[in-house]
């Protein structure tokens, strides 16, 4: 005969009191900032932006110079490119005649 398993007695459940959440403390008042301090901060931000702008402009100009240099270079190399296929064709003809 099968015996029934003994079940462990459950622990008594206690009811928890729900308390209202504590209010977060108000942030401390910021110290007053003088007009000169604000003006200095604004100027330094503008200077940083100007430096970034100048750096980016210099990079753009360098890339433009590279692009113009690359546009000029193929014009000079183009006559050499027309000679190369002729030389390759003559080399192929020479191989054919050598095989025959």
C-alpha positions in Angstrom: 0.0 0.0 0.0 1.1 3.5 -0.8 1.7 5.7 2.1 0.8 9.4 1.8 3.6 11.9 2.2 3.6 14.0 5.2 3.4 17.6 4.4 5.5 20.0 6.4 3.3 22.5 8.4 3.2 25.9 6.8 4.7 28.8 8.7 2.1 31.2 10.0 1.8 34.2 7.7 2.0 37.5 9.3 0.3 40.5 7.9 2.6 43.5 7.2 1.5 47.0 7.8 1.8 49.1 4.8 3.4 52.4 5.6 3.3 55.5 3.4 6.5 56.0 1.5 8.8 58.6 3.1 9.0 61.8 1.1 12.3 62.6 -0.5 14.1 65.5 1.0 14.0 68.7 -1.0 17.2 69.4 -2.8 19.3 72.1 -1.2 19.0 75.5 -2.6 21.7 76.4 -5.1 24.1 79.1 -4.2 23.4 82.3 -6.2 25.7 82.6 -9.2 27.0 86.0 -10.2 26.5 87.5 -13.6 30.2 87.6 -14.3 30.5 83.9 -13.6 27.6 83.1 -16.0 29.2 85.4 -18.6 32.6 83.7 -18.2 31.0 80.2 -18.5 29.2 81.3 -21.7 32.3 82.7 -23.3 34.4 79.6 -22.5 31.7 77.4 -24.1 31.8 79.6 -27.2 35.6 79.4 -27.3 35.5 75.6 -27.2 32.9 75.6 -29.9 35.0 77.9 -32.1 38.0 75.7 -31.6 36.0 72.6 -32.7 34.6 74.5 -35.7 38.1 75.6 -36.8 39.4 72.1 -36.4 36.6 70.7 -38.5 37.0 73.4 -41.2 40.8 72.6 -41.4 40.0 68.9 -41.9 37.4 69.7 -44.6 40.0 71.9 -46.4 42.6 69.1 -46.2 40.1 66.6 -47.7 39.2 69.1 -50.5 42.9 69.4 -51.3 43.3 65.6 -51.4 40.3 65.4 -53.7 41.6 67.9 -56.1 45.0 66.2 -56.1 43.3 62.9 -56.9 41.3 64.4 -59.7 44.5 65.8 -61.3 46.5 62.6 -60.9 44.3 60.4 -63.2 44.6 62.9 -66.1 48.4 62.5 -66.0 48.2 58.7 -65.6 45.7 58.3 -68.4 48.2 58.2 -71.3 50.2 55.5 -69.6 47.0 53.4 -69.2 46.4 53.5 -72.9 49.9 52.1 -73.6 49.5 49.2 -71.2 46.6 47.4 -73.0 48.6 47.5 -76.3 51.6 46.1 -74.6 49.5 43.3 -73.1 47.9 42.5 -76.4 51.3 42.3 -78.1 52.5 40.0 -75.3 49.5 37.7 -75.9 50.3 37.6 -79.6 53.9 36.7 -78.9 52.8 33.8 -76.7 50.4 32.5 -79.4 53.1 32.6 -82.0 55.5 30.8 -79.7 53.0 28.0 -79.1 52.4 27.5 -82.8 
